[in-house]
């Protein structure tokens, strides 16, 4: 049986999401959990950076929702 990471992932955006449109349909806010599925995708890496900036007080867009497509393609 294949391990389905998304069934045990608590992150709003899961890299193992079976929904083919998850990168545009699922939103994430700075400070929320990041999917731990390896190898990290571009959006996961960006989430980690944003969360570090949040902790240090340097991230300004705290009320903005992002999707994986935004995180991979926008300058945030």
C-alpha positions in Angstrom: 0.0 0.0 0.0 1.3 3.4 -1.0 1.8 5.9 1.9 -0.4 8.9 1.4 1.3 11.8 3.1 -1.7 14.1 2.7 -3.7 12.0 5.1 -1.4 12.8 8.0 -0.2 16.3 7.0 -1.5 19.2 9.2 -0.3 21.9 6.8 -3.0 23.8 4.9 -1.1 23.3 1.7 0.2 19.8 1.4 2.7 18.9 -1.4 1.0 15.5 -1.5 -2.5 16.8 -2.1 -4.2 14.6 -4.6 -6.4 17.5 -5.9 -4.7 18.6 -9.2 -5.8 22.2 -8.6 -4.5 22.5 -5.0 -1.8 25.0 -5.9 -4.5 27.5 -6.9 -7.4 26.5 -4.6 -5.8 26.0 -1.2 -4.7 29.0 0.8 -2.0 29.5 3.5 -1.3 32.3 5.9 2.1 33.3 7.2 2.8 31.6 10.5 0.8 28.4 9.6 2.4 25.0 9.4 4.5 24.0 6.4 4.2 20.6 4.8 7.2 18.4 5.7 7.0 16.2 2.7 10.5 15.8 1.2 12.0 17.0 -1.2 10.9 20.5 -0.5 9.1 22.2 -3.3 9.6 25.9 -4.2 6.4 26.9 -2.3 7.5 25.0 0.8 10.9 26.7 0.8 9.2 30.1 0.5 6.8 29.3 3.4 9.8 28.4 5.6 11.5 31.8 4.8 8.2 33.7 5.4 7.7 31.9 8.8 11.2 32.9 9.8 10.6 36.5 8.8 7.3 36.4 10.8 9.1 35.2 13.9 11.6 38.0 13.6 8.9 40.6 13.0 10.0 41.5 9.5 7.1 40.1 7.5 4.4 42.6 6.7 1.7 40.7 4.8 0.4 38.9 7.9 -3.3 39.1 6.9 -2.8 38.1 3.3 -3.7 34.6 2.0 -1.3 32.9 -0.4 -1.7 29.8 -2.5 1.1 27.6 -3.7 1.0 29.2 -7.1 1.5 32.7 -5.6 4.4 31.4 -3.4 6.1 29.9 -6.4 5.6 32.7 -8.9 5.1 36.0 -7.1 7.7 38.2 -5.4 6.5 38.1 -1.8 
